[in-house]
Amino acid sequence: MPLYDTRSPLPEALPEAAREADVVVLGGGVVGVCTALYLTERGASVTLIERAGLAAGASYGNAGWIFPSHAVPLPGPGVTRQALRWLLDPDSPLYIQPTLRPAMLRWLWRFWRACDLEQAKRGFALHRELSLASRGCYEALAARDDLSMDFGYTREGLLLAFESGEGLREIEGELTWLEELGGEAKRLGRDALRELEPMLTPEIAGGVAFSSDAHVEPGPFVHQVGQGAAELGASICCHTEVLGLRATPTAATVETNRGVFRGKQLVLAAGAWNAPLSGQLGAPLPIEAAKGYSVSVERPAAFGPRPVMLAEARVGVTPMGDTLRFAGTLELAGLDLRVNPRRVAAIRRAAARCLPGAADAAHLETWRGLRPLTPDDLPILGRMSRHPAVLVAGGHGMHGLSQGPISGQLIAALASGEPPALDLAPFSPARFDA
Ligand SMILES: Cc1cc2nc3c(=O)[nH]c(=O)nc-3n(C[C@H](O)[C@H](O)[C@H](O)COP(=O)(O)OP(=O)(O)OC[C@H]3O[C@@H](n4cnc5c(N)ncnc54)[C@H](O)[C@@H]3O)c2cc1C
């Protein structure tokens, strides 16, 4: 099947065959395209519906990390205190828009209740398991001859760089329990850190090296997986916007701006927009949009092969071919894609401070995207209790690129009646039913 990705001069007519499918997948981000690929390989007829182009949402300009090493969930001990400090600083990496929206207040209450050490440890173990399995999926996809993909998969680990000794001391407690749970972390003094990334300022205090992490170029990955799914037979319908959803116990109907689609099963993989879409089915999921920004520049020749996290500023720096990408900030402000220049400037300032040699690199692109964040920062993977024909694949927050491929595998198995390779109970949508 071709990949229907043209609007010009008039939208191309969609084939009638695409309108009745075994499975209709909503959303052309990393989760949606991986789900479509793995379902198609299992012999299902698949239609993927995307309102813009592939990777139009959060899956394009993110930091590209697959990071099992320190996949610590956002809610944790001390997070509320730190968040309150940040909220008073307009240049900080966190912003929560004041609101009385009931869904947001409920979400914040659930988030606050998840802020304890035991839940953080459990969350880390679950994230780590998903991300390690997903790294395996990336390696398998990169090695496939039939799809001949090249999305810059690089496994060089990742560095955490601290500007202050206080930051280094504060991370120690976390590193201890990460190691207890199977993670590995190598403490580095300033010189050892700068040996691994010489562009870091001599003012840097020190850091940590994680060896199990990898990175990719996220946009090309999503496009190539979508193309691969289309080559294997999926109908990928871009520029097709979902306007309404209905479900019975054995089927789902999707109304779009380009007509009606029906599936024996439906997968909600629309990132932050899974919240309003699930609302249309009368079962809204607690997913909030957590906006982040990235700034891409021409990669200075001296920058090394591995990403660096500028720990205090919460800015991730990733080498991607000829590009160097700085990504960060988290704004809880609803489904709002406006760019706040102040946050972008804060990312650039942190970059200039910690990597002074990159400060003058030619600017290529400023981008923003909405992370789909659940209050316990765990993804939602499974069938909706009220709608057995509807599966949810989303809510990955900061980990969607890491965990997109394994999420696609797990959902494809579930939809095909196979036992999923990992226990899905902790990720069930039913945990939010109460
Ligand atoms: C700055 C930043 C840095 C990040 N860095 C990393 C990282 O290093 N590693 C990592 O693991 N994660 C990272 N993330 C998180 C990651 O990008 C997301 O978790 C992931 O992209 C979510 O993928 P998704 O497929 O669920 O959603 P999306 O990529 O947002 O895809 C959803 C799609 O649904 C479509 N859609 C929405 N509504 C409709 C509708 N009504 N009809 C049809 N289509 C619709 C949208 O157009 C969109 O294309 C980062 C995010 C940000 C913002």
PDBQT file of the ligand as one rigid body, heavy atoms in Angstrom, charges set to zero:
ROOT
HETATM    1  C1  LIG A 501      11.758  18.313  24.317  1.00  0.00    +0.000 C 
HETATM    2  C2  LIG A 501      11.433  16.845  24.379  1.00  0.00    +0.000 A 
HETATM    3  C3  LIG A 501      12.465  15.925  24.500  1.00  0.00    +0.000 A 
HETATM    4  C4  LIG A 501      12.187  14.555  24.594  1.00  0.00    +0.000 A 
HETATM    5  N1  LIG A 501      13.204  13.664  24.637  1.00  0.00    +0.000 NA
HETATM    6  C5  LIG A 501      12.946  12.331  24.707  1.00  0.00    +0.000 A 
HETATM    7  C6  LIG A 501      13.992  11.379  24.725  1.00  0.00    +0.000 A 
HETATM    8  O1  LIG A 501      15.160  11.724  24.618  1.00  0.00    +0.000 OA
HETATM    9  N2  LIG A 501      13.671  10.065  24.858  1.00  0.00    +0.000 N 
HETATM   10  C7  LIG A 501      12.379   9.643  24.982  1.00  0.00    +0.000 A 
HETATM   11  O2  LIG A 501      12.158   8.450  25.177  1.00  0.00    +0.000 OA
HETATM   12  N3  LIG A 501      11.353  10.532  24.903  1.00  0.00    +0.000 NA
HETATM   13  C8  LIG A 501      11.605  11.845  24.783  1.00  0.00    +0.000 A 
HETATM   14  N4  LIG A 501      10.588  12.739  24.720  1.00  0.00    +0.000 N 
HETATM   15  C9  LIG A 501       9.215  12.235  24.825  1.00  0.00    +0.000 C 
HETATM   16  C10 LIG A 501       8.750  11.661  23.501  1.00  0.00    +0.000 C 
HETATM   17  O3  LIG A 501       9.002  12.602  22.474  1.00  0.00    +0.000 OA
HETATM   18  C11 LIG A 501       7.257  11.321  23.570  1.00  0.00    +0.000 C 
HETATM   19  O4  LIG A 501       6.983  10.536  24.707  1.00  0.00    +0.000 OA
HETATM   20  C12 LIG A 501       6.833  10.527  22.332  1.00  0.00    +0.000 C 
HETATM   21  O5  LIG A 501       7.218  11.187  21.160  1.00  0.00    +0.000 OA
HETATM   22  C13 LIG A 501       5.327  10.310  22.313  1.00  0.00    +0.000 C 
HETATM   23  O6  LIG A 501       5.023   9.605  21.128  1.00  0.00    +0.000 OA
HETATM   24  P1  LIG A 501       3.531   9.322  20.706  1.00  0.00    +0.000 P 
HETATM   25  O7  LIG A 501       3.577   8.533  19.462  1.00  0.00    +0.000 OA
HETATM   26  O8  LIG A 501       2.774   8.773  21.871  1.00  0.00    +0.000 OA
HETATM   27  O9  LIG A 501       2.888  10.782  20.457  1.00  0.00    +0.000 OA
HETATM   28  P2  LIG A 501       3.154  11.859  19.302  1.00  0.00    +0.000 P 
HETATM   29  O10 LIG A 501       4.497  11.744  18.713  1.00  0.00    +0.000 OA
HETATM   30  O11 LIG A 501       2.768  13.181  19.862  1.00  0.00    +0.000 OA
HETATM   31  O12 LIG A 501       2.151  11.424  18.160  1.00  0.00    +0.000 OA
HETATM   32  C14 LIG A 501       0.771  11.617  18.265  1.00  0.00    +0.000 C 
HETATM   33  C15 LIG A 501       0.224  11.875  16.873  1.00  0.00    +0.000 C 
HETATM   34  O13 LIG A 501      -1.202  11.871  16.925  1.00  0.00    +0.000 OA
HETATM   35  C16 LIG A 501      -1.655  12.806  15.973  1.00  0.00    +0.000 C 
HETATM   36  N5  LIG A 501      -3.030  13.221  16.309  1.00  0.00    +0.000 N 
HETATM   37  C17 LIG A 501      -3.432  13.918  17.386  1.00  0.00    +0.000 A 
HETATM   38  N6  LIG A 501      -4.750  14.136  17.350  1.00  0.00    +0.000 NA
HETATM   39  C18 LIG A 501      -5.201  13.569  16.211  1.00  0.00    +0.000 A 
HETATM   40  C19 LIG A 501      -6.492  13.488  15.591  1.00  0.00    +0.000 A 
HETATM   41  N7  LIG A 501      -7.574  14.040  16.144  1.00  0.00    +0.000 N 
HETATM   42  N8  LIG A 501      -6.583  12.830  14.415  1.00  0.00    +0.000 NA
HETATM   43  C20 LIG A 501      -5.501  12.250  13.837  1.00  0.00    +0.000 A 
HETATM   44  N9  LIG A 501      -4.251  12.319  14.372  1.00  0.00    +0.000 NA
HETATM   45  C21 LIG A 501      -4.115  12.970  15.544  1.00  0.00    +0.000 A 
HETATM   46  C22 LIG A 501      -0.659  13.961  16.100  1.00  0.00    +0.000 C 
HETATM   47  O14 LIG A 501      -0.654  14.771  14.934  1.00  0.00    +0.000 OA
HETATM   48  C23 LIG A 501       0.661  13.224  16.317  1.00  0.00    +0.000 C 
HETATM   49  O15 LIG A 501       1.384  13.027  15.118  1.00  0.00    +0.000 OA
HETATM   50  C24 LIG A 501      10.830  14.108  24.594  1.00  0.00    +0.000 A 
HETATM   51  C25 LIG A 501       9.797  15.042  24.420  1.00  0.00    +0.000 A 
HETATM   52  C26 LIG A 501      10.089  16.390  24.311  1.00  0.00    +0.000 A 
HETATM   53  C27 LIG A 501       8.954  17.364  24.119  1.00  0.00    +0.000 C 
ENDROOT
TORSDOF 0
